[in-house]
Amino acid sequence: MRVAIFAFALVITATSASAQTPPPALAPASNPAYAADVASMDAIVAALYASISGDAGVARDWDRFRNLFHPSARLMPTGTDAQRRGTLRPLTPQDYVDRAGPSLIRDGFHEQEIARRTDRYGRIAHLFSTYEARRAATDARPFMRGINSIQLFDDGTRWWIVSVYWQAETPDLPLPADYLPEAN
């Protein structure tokens, strides 16, 4: 009898606790003006690069940029500190806009994908997107290259960027041949 009462109490407690637990937060509705940007993996990556790119003095469409990201998303630049230790700085999309936006507009910034490796399983995808950056689209040579590690989530209605984690190329850390465009 004690076991039956104990089991019943556990069921009631679990039921009560689950009734008080709010459902997981759903992402807000997408802005319909940017529906094409989130319709496929190719589209969302192209929109990511396009939304941060532009000539000096040209405003960016930060609403378009923010629409690409899941509410819990992070952007995470990596680097090296003075003691040569690796650094990582997690940013929300708005943190990125606040931190990088003024210099992107002041100096000009055009980032483009030059190669990609994609792995996908069900609703999740991981892309290693190799990029080059120029101050003006007409610059002959990039001033920076690196790899964006982009994690995507498909909720059944659209793609969301969950994270963008990147490492810029340095003289002692050149881009591996496997992550560069194939030679023709």
Buried (B, 14 or more C-beta within 10 A) or exposed (E): EEEEEEEEEEEEEEEEEEEEEEEEEEBEEBEEEBEEBBBEBEBBBBBBBBBBBBBEEEEBBBEBBBBBBBEEBBBBBBEEEEEEEEEEEEBBBEEBBEEBBEEBBEEBBBBBBBBBEBEEEEEEBBBBBBBBBBBEEEEEEBEBBBBBBBBBBBEEEBBBBBBBBBBBBEEEEEBEEEBEEEEE
